[in-house]
Amino acid sequence: VQLQASGGGLVQAGGSLRLSCAASGTIFSINVMGWYRQAPAKQRELVAALTSGGSTNYADSVKGRFTISRDNGKNTVYLQMNSLKPEDTAVYYCNINYKSGILRYDYWGQGTQVTVSS
C-alpha cells in the first residue's frame, strides 16, 4: 500500500488549506484513514480520522475548524483546514490502517509541510 499526500503549503493565519491523500495497492474495504501531524520537538499526534463506515474522530484543538472526508471509490482522504493558526504548523502525515484477524496494518504517507504565519 502506498499513500501519496499533497496540498500543504504556506498560509497566513485565518486562511485555509486542503490536504489530499490517495492510497493505492490492495486495501481492505474496512479501514480507517486519517491525518496526523508532527511539529518540531513534539510527538506525532492524531488530527482527524474517518472510518470506512463514516465515524469521525478529531483532536480537540481542531474541532470546528478542520473537516475530514473521504472518497471510498478513490481510496482518497481529504482534510479541509479552515481558520488556521500558527500552532497548526507541522508536517502532516496521512495514514491508513486496518485489521486482519489479530494483525493491524499501518501505512503512512510521506508527509506534507503546513506552515501558518502570524
RARA-V457378 format. One record per helix or strand of 2 or more residues. SS is the DSSP state (hx for helix, st for strand). FROM is the first residue (numbers start at 1). LEN is the number of residues. If there is no record, write none. Layout:
BEGIN
ss from len
SS FROM LEN
SS FROM LEN
END
This chain:
BEGIN
ss from len
st 2 5
st 9 4
st 17 8
st 32 7
st 45 7
st 56 3
hx 60 3
st 66 6
hx 72 3
st 76 6
hx 86 3
st 90 11
st 103 6
st 112 6
END
